[in-house]
Amino acid sequence: MKKENKQEYALLVNDLEKQFVKKKMKNYEKAIKVEAKHKRQTQQEMNELQRDMKYQVNEEKADTESKIAMKKDAIQSSDESIQLYEDEQKSLQEKLQKLNEKQQDLAMK
């Protein structure tokens, strides 16, 4: 294989990798938005349950407290998922930066 063909091939592969990384980053961005929306919705439901508690008798309060605890767990789970997605995005951003550096290096050969 000629040197120019190897360089063209390496640039093409690098470009395909960059496209793949960018697509994954967009998917994580979408996942973060969905998770944040779910978290807000769960928070609102929990707030409603807490407001309703002052009008409930003790038997009802126990059930409502259980529901509130489940909502808190769901919110914590959403927070953890969002953090994971953000960490993955940072990693992909670093990967994209390295691919850009590689592209510059290949273009200079």
N, C-alpha and C positions, 0 to 999 in steps of 0.2 A: 504494500500500500504506500502510495506517495505521501510525503510529509504534508502536503496541502490537503489531501483527502483525509488523513488522520486528524488534522486540525479542524476541518469542517465537521467531521463526524463527532469529535469531542465537543465542539461548540453546539451541535445539534442535541447531543445527549444532555449537555448542561442546560440548554434551554428547556428541554422536556422536563428535567428535574425541577427547574424553577417554576414551570407551569403547575406541576403537581403540588409543590409546596404552597403556592399561592392559593390553589383550590382548597387544600386542607385548611389553610388559614381562614378562608371565607366560611368553610363549614363550621369551624370552631366559633367564629363570630356569630353565626346563626344559632348555634347551640347555646351560646352565652345569652343571647337575647331571649330565646325560648325559656331557658332556666330562670332568668331574671323575672320574666313575666309570670311564670309559675310561682316564684317566690312571693312576688307582690300580691298575687291572688290569694295565696295561702295566708299571708300576713293579714289581709283584709278579713278573711274568714275567721281567723283567730281573734282579731279585734272585735268582730261582731259577737263571737261566743263570749268574750270577756264582758262586753256590755250587757249581754242578755243575762249573765249570771246574777246580777243584783236583783232580778225579778223572779228568781227561781227558788224553790224549796230545796232543802238539803239533799234529798235523793236525786234531784235533777242536777244539782251542782256537782256531785261526784261524777256523773256521766259527762258533764260539760268539761270538767277539769281533765278528764281522760282524753277528750277530743282535743283540748288545747295542747296537752302534752304531745299528742300525735302531730299536731300542726307545727309545734316547735321543732320536733324531730325532722319533719319534712323541710322546714326552713333551713335547718342546719345542713341537711343533705344537699339542698340547693346551693348553699354557700360553698360547700366542699366541691361540688361539681363545677361551679363557676371558677373556683380557684384552680382546679385541675385544668380546665380548658384554657385559662389565662396562662398557666405555666407552659402548656403545650404550644400556645401561640408564641410565647417568648422564645421557646426552643426553635420553632419554625422560622421565626424572624432571624435568629442567629444563622440558621441553615441557609436562608435566602441570602444573607449578607456574604456568607462564605462562597456561595454559588456565584454571586456577582463578582467577587474577587477572582474566583477561578476563571470566569469568563474574560475578565480583563487580562489575566495572565495568558490565557490561550490566544487571545487576539493579538498579543504582543510577540508571540513566537514566530 
